[in-house]
């Protein structure tokens, strides 16, 4: 199964501020264009609970960018061992 790809670009102040929270996966940071922050997340649904794994990317009014992975569990999930999908960020 091919990964689901999410991509978003943000206009940011210099220096940029990124807060990234990940549960499973890799993080790769590379320099880019000044004043721009580009995020790509690849969610691998075949490895973990795809329906409960959420990827978010948002920007605060002050320019700070927050991104990451959340595992949204229902009461039923609490009875079973579930893990989030691998999500790779770059």
Secondary structure, DSSP 8 states (H G I E B T S, - for coil): ---EEEEEEEE--SS--EEEE-SSS-B------TTEEEEEEEEETTSS-TTTEEEEEEE-TTS-EEEEEEE---HHHHTS-----EEEE-
